[in-house]
Amino acid sequence: MEQPVAQGITPRIVVLMGVTASGKTMVAEGLHNLLGWPFQEGDDLHPKSNIEKMAAGIPLTDEDRLPWLQACRAWIDARAREGGGGIMSCSALKRSYRQLLAADGVDITFLLLNVPRDVLEQRLKGRKGHFMPASLLDSQLATLEPPGPDEHVLILNALSSPARTIARALELLRVDQA
């Protein structure tokens, strides 16, 4: 079902990507609240074994991530079939992960939240109640593959206040009309 254009932005699938503590959930929830498109927290789709592994400070392998990425992909496919847009937070650190999410021609706008390491570390130290320990930051940064020019990735420096970061994300999506 086609939804009206919200905030001058054509409905589409948007994946907020980046390393831990970059602000994916905060921006995704802000976009969801302003645009009204369905939202899925990617972390909620992790198998329990992945959560336990990360909570113990053990980095995930590609094999660990595959069932999670497949669950993310299933959610994306359902939103694409509905045609009304959708917003997901998902690290999508590697090109191969992004390719899996966008396989079979699903048009996804990836929005990479770019934050310097020292700021990420500060955010992690202040974070309460999340399974991802600060000890995994370096692993995530090492895994992150910069997007290529052939990928539909918008880059957002996410250092401002939440309101300004979300406003900038809206502007990037508005300018990037497919």
Secondary structure by P-SEA (a helix, b strand, c coil): ccccccccccccbbbbcccccccaaaaaaaaaaaaccccccccccccaaaaaaaaaccccccccaaaaaaaaaaaaaaaaaaccccccccccccaaaaaaaaccccccbbbbbcccaaaaaaaaaacccccccccaaaaaaaaccccccccbbbbbbccccaaaaaaaaaaaaaaacc
